[in-house]
C-alpha cells in the first residue's frame, strides 16, 4: 500500500539552488555576449524588421571582431549584411564592422568592395550619423576611408566631407612649401569656406611674414563655427601669433592665452611674453617665464626678452622720475628676475 502522506513542497529549495547552478557554470564568454547584446539593444530596436537570425549573426560577428577572430567575424558579418538591406542604419553599421574584420586579413579587393558598398548606402540614405556604432569603431572606419578612398569620393558625401579635407591636408603637408602654397590656393578657390584650408594657408602666410592675411584667415576659420578642438586651437594660435607680430598685442593676448604652444614652444612663448612686456603686465610675464620648460626658457630669443623687460622697467621709472630714485622692493625683484636672479 502506497504511503498516503502528501509530498513535501520542494519548490523553495529548487528556487535557491537554481541560481547557484547557473552562475557557477556561466563562462566569461557568455557574460561578454550578454553585455554585447545589451549594448546592441538599440540597434535591435531600430531594426525591428530584421529577422532574429541576422541579428544573431551581427552579434556573433561583433563578438568575433572584438576578440580578434577576423575570419570568423568576416563570415558572420558578410551573411548578416544580407538581412539588413531594408534597414540602412544597421546595414551601414554591419558593413563598417565587416571592413574592420577584412583589414587584417590582407584582402584588399574585398575590403575596397565593402567600403564602396558603405559609400553607396550613405550616398543614397545619409544614415552614417544614425548607424549604431561605438565612437572607437567610427574612428577606425574613418582611418580606413582616409587610407583607401579617393578625396573626390569622400567629398561627394556630406557625412564624409571632413574626412576629404583631412585627406587633402595630409597630402598638402607632404609637399614642399612653394608647391604647397600653389596647391592650397587652388583648393581654397574650389572650397573657400573650408576652415581647415584657411588655417593651413594662414600658417604658410605667417611663416612668410604675411601677417594681416594670416590673421584674417584665422578669424574667418573661427567665425565659421563647428571646428573640432584641435583645429580651433590651431586657429587661435595662428591669429594670436599674427596679431602679436604685427603689434596688436591687446587683441593677441586673448588668443595666445588659449594656445597651449605658448607654454611649451619657443616662438609662441616669445609672442606671448613680448606682448605681456609691451602691455606692462610684469607679473603675468614673470609667471609665464617661470612656467616654461627649461629648454624653452634658455632659448636666446627669450633671453633677449628678459633684457628688454629690464630696459622697459628702468625707462618707465626714469620717465616718472627723471632725477632718479630708489627702486621699490617689487621693482628690484623684477629687475633682478630679468637677469636670472630670483629673490624669495
Number of C-alpha atoms within 10 A of each C-alpha: 3 4 6 6 6 6 7 6 8 8 9 8 9 10 10 10 11 11 11 10 10 10 9 9 9 10 10 9 10 10 11 12 15 13 12 15 20 12 14 18 13 11 19 21 10 16 20 11 12 19 13 13 11 18 23 16 21 29 23 20 27 27 19 20 22 12 9 13 14 21 16 17 27 24 16 23 30 21 17 27 21 13 21 23 14 12 17 21 24 28 25 30 25 28 26 25 25 28 25 21 27 22 16 13 13 9 12 13 10 15 22 18 12 20 23 16 16 20 23 14 19 21 17 10 12 18 19 23 12 14 20 22 20 10 9 9 14 18 12 15 18 14 13 18 23 20 10 12 17 13 18 11 15 21 15 13 18 14 16 20 16 15 20 23 20 16 19 19 16 12 12 19 11 10 12 9 12 10 11 19 17 12 16 20 15 12 14 16 10 10 13 12 13 16 26 23 23 24 27 23 23 27 26 17 20 19 12 10 14 15 22 16 17 28 26 18 24 27 19 17 23 21 11 11 10 11 15 9 9 8 17 21 19 21 30 24 24 30 30 29 31 29 24 26 18 15 14 14 23 13 14 24 22 14 19 28 16 15 23 14 16 22 22 17 15 20 17 21 26 24 22 28 29 24 24 21 22 17 13 15 13 17 13 14 20 18 11 17 21 12 11 17 13 11 10 19 21 12 13 11 14 20 17 12 16 24 15 16 26 19 13 16 19 16 13 13 16 13 10 11 10 10 8 11 10 8 12 9 9 10 16 14 15 22 22 14 19 22 13 11 10 11 9 3
